[in-house]
Amino acid sequence: MRFAVEIIAVLIMVGAVGGIFYGVFKGTISLSVRTIQFLSISFVVPAIIIMSMEHVMSSDSSSALIGIIVGYVLAGITRSE
C-alpha cells in the first residue's frame, strides 16, 4: 500500500510539471504567481508525504509542515489577483 501511495505522489509531481509545461508551450497558461505557487505545492506536499512514509521525518514534523503550507496557501488567496 505504501508503494502505491508513493507512486501516486510521484505521478502527481510529474503530472503537474507536464501539465504546466504543456499549457505554457501551447499558450493557454502563462507563468504567473499562481502557476509557480501551484508547482511548488504540487512538489512539496507529495515530497513531504513520501518522506513521512519512508520514516525520514516524524509524523509530527510532516503534519506541522503540511499545516504551514495550507495556512500559507489559504492566506495568499486574497493577496494576489
C-alpha positions in Angstrom: 0.0 0.0 0.0 2.9 2.4 0.8 4.4 1.8 -2.6 1.2 2.6 -4.4 0.8 5.9 -2.4 4.3 6.9 -3.2 3.8 6.1 -6.9 0.7 8.2 -7.0 2.6 11.1 -5.3 5.3 10.9 -7.9 2.7 10.9 -10.7 1.1 14.0 -9.2 4.5 15.7 -9.3 5.2 14.7 -12.9 1.7 15.4 -14.0 1.8 18.9 -12.5 5.0 19.8 -14.3 3.9 18.2 -17.5 0.5 20.0 -17.5 2.1 23.4 -16.8 4.7 23.0 -19.5 2.1 21.8 -22.0 -0.1 24.8 -21.2 2.8 27.2 -21.4 4.1 25.9 -24.7 0.6 25.8 -26.1 0.0 29.3 -25.0 -3.1 28.7 -22.8 -1.3 29.2 -19.5 1.1 32.0 -18.5 3.8 31.7 -15.9 2.3 33.8 -13.1 2.5 33.8 -9.3 -0.4 31.4 -9.1 1.3 29.0 -11.5 4.5 29.0 -9.5 2.6 28.5 -6.3 0.7 25.6 -7.8 4.0 24.0 -8.9 5.6 24.5 -5.5 2.7 23.0 -3.7 2.4 20.1 -6.1 6.0 19.3 -5.4 6.3 20.0 -1.7 3.2 18.2 -0.4 3.9 14.9 -2.2 7.5 15.1 -1.2 6.5 15.5 2.5 4.1 12.6 2.2 6.8 10.4 0.7 9.4 11.3 3.3 6.9 10.7 6.0 6.0 7.3 4.7 9.7 6.4 4.4 10.2 7.5 8.0 12.7 10.1 7.0 10.8 12.6 9.1 8.5 12.1 12.0 4.7 12.4 11.8 4.8 15.5 14.0 7.1 17.2 11.6 5.2 16.2 8.5 1.8 17.3 10.0 3.4 20.7 11.0 4.8 21.3 7.5 1.5 20.4 5.8 -0.3 22.7 8.2 2.1 25.5 7.5 1.7 25.0 3.7 -2.1 25.0 3.9 -2.0 28.2 6.0 0.3 29.9 3.5 -1.8 28.9 0.6 -5.1 30.0 2.2 -3.6 33.3 3.4 -2.4 34.0 -0.1 -5.8 33.7 -1.7 -6.8 37.3 -1.1 -3.4 38.9 -1.7 -2.8 38.0 -5.3 -5.2 38.6 -8.1 
